[in-house]
Amino acid sequence: MDINWTDGFTIKVSTCDRTAVISANREGLLSLAAQLTALASEAPGCHIHYDQYNSLEESSDELIIEKI
């Protein structure tokens, strides 16, 4: 699966009391939308792993989105 990013994207994930908050600029939202669309075409069990080391802003919590 190709993971593409729109130039200038910013995404941060935070969690508090079992609530996840995804904060993103326009480019970040477009990137996530494209990646979720690509994931929808993959086999069950495929996933995308986001963290501060590969795509999220510093101090973000990890986020894994999996197709079931």
FENJOKA-V541258 format. One record per residue. N is the residue number from 0. PSI is psi in radians with two decimals (* if undefined). Layout:
n = (N N)
psi = (PSI PSI)
This chain:
n = (0 1 2 3 4 5 6 7 8 9 10 11 12 13 14 15 16 17 18 19 20 21 22 23 24 25 26 27 28 29 30 31 32 33 34 35 36 37 38 39 40 41 42 43 44 45 46 47 48 49 50 51 52 53 54 55 56 57 58 59 60 61 62 63 64 65 66 67)
psi = (2.28 2.26 1.91 2.55 2.42 2.28 2.38 0.20 2.56 2.21 2.36 2.43 2.29 2.67 2.52 2.16 0.90 0.29 2.21 2.36 2.15 2.06 2.22 2.63 -3.13 -0.80 -0.63 -0.74 -0.71 -0.70 -0.84 -0.73 -0.76 -0.69 -0.67 -0.64 -0.75 -0.73 -0.59 -0.43 -0.07 2.98 2.68 2.48 -0.35 2.61 2.88 2.27 2.12 2.38 3.09 -0.21 -0.26 -0.16 -0.43 2.81 2.71 2.48 0.16 2.63 2.74 2.66 2.24 2.23 2.17 2.43 2.32 *)
